[in-house]
Amino acid sequence: MTAQEFLEFWQQSGLTQKQLAKALGCSQSAISEWKDGKRDIPRKALTIIRLMQENRQLKAQLEMSNAALQEPQGAIEIRNVGETTQKRGET
């Protein structure tokens, strides 16, 4: 993950530097160094970042599915058979 990709992830996460550091199990200064490209991101932190990204994608998919289920699919009209057909001999 490049420094730019990390920065984009951080911005999309909506977390503060302190919150992100806590989530990734690192110091705030490490976050700054990763953002600036001064230090490589450790494998453990990369794994957590990828899991956070996947979680965000799954959450978005779930929200879309829930929204689709809540949308009305059109009215279904139910009638008795006698109401929808004419009897023989009637005009």
N, C-alpha and C positions, 0 to 999 in steps of 0.2 A: 504494500500500500504506500503510495507516494504521500508526501507532505500535503499536497493539494487535495488528494482524495481524503486524507484524514481530516483536513479542515472542512471539507464539504460534509463529511459524515457528522462532525461535531456541530456544524451549523444546523443541519437537518434534525439532529437529536433534540435541540432546544434545551440542552443541559448547560449549566454553568460549568466553568472550569473545575470548580470544587466537586460538583456532582459527578462529572465525567471521571475525574481522578478516583473518586470513591468507587464508582461502578467498575473501573478497570483495575483497581487495586494498585494504584501508583500515586506518585506525588503530583502536585499541580505543576511543579517545574518540569517534570517529565512530559506532561501534556504540551507545555510551551515548546520544549525542545523537539517533540515530534512534529508539531505544527510548523515549526521553522525549518524542519529537515536536518536539524543538528544531530539527531540521534535516531537510530532505527527503532521501530516499534517492536517490542518483544512478542514472540509467538503467542504467549498466553493472552496478551492484550488484543492481538489480532483476532484470536479465536472469539473472545468476548465481543469484539466489534462486529464480527460477522454474524454472531448469534443475535445481537441487537438489531442488525439490519434485517435479518430473516424474520425476527419477531415483528418488526414494523411492517414488513410486507404482508405477513400473514394476518396481522391485525387489520390492515387496509382491505384485504380480500374478504375477511369476515364481515367487515362493516358494509362492503358492497353487497355481499350475499344477503345480509340482514335487511338492507334497504330494499333490495329486489323482492324479498319475501313480504315486505310490508306494503308494497305498491299494489293498488287495486288492479286486478287482472281483467276487469270488465264485469259488467253485471250479468249474472246468470238468472234467467227467468224460468221459474218452474210453474207449469200449469197442469191442471188435471186434463186427462185425455179428452174428456167431454167438452172442455172449453176450447180446445184447439181444432176440433173437427166438427163438421156439420153432420147432422143425422140425415140419412137418406130420405128423400122426399121434401126436405126443406130447401128453400131458395134464399 
